[in-house]
Amino acid sequence: MSAKVIVIYESKYGSTKLVAEKIIEGMKRVKGIETCFKAYSIHCL
């Protein structure tokens, strides 16, 4: 069994990006987890 996890973040100054990176880093250690890391920009709306 596997799971897919996506972490979407928006970070104006970079601190939220660091947290999102750490979440992905931890998830990659779990067997059967496929991760995806995406930045979100409010300016794209």
QUIMOGI-V274475 format. One record per pair of residues at least 4 apart in sequence whose ideal C-beta (glycine too) atoms are under 7 Angstrom apart, sorted by the first residue. I is the first residue (numbers start at 1). J is the second residue. If there is no record, write none. Layout:
i;j
I;J
I;J
This chain:
i;j
1;32
2;32
2;34
3;32
3;33
4;34
5;27
5;33
5;35
6;36
6;38
7;20
7;23
7;24
7;37
8;38
8;40
9;16
9;17
9;20
9;39
9;40
10;16
10;40
10;41
10;42
11;15
11;16
11;17
14;18
15;19
16;20
17;21
18;22
19;23
20;24
20;37
21;25
22;26
23;27
24;28
24;35
24;37
27;33
27;35
28;33
28;35
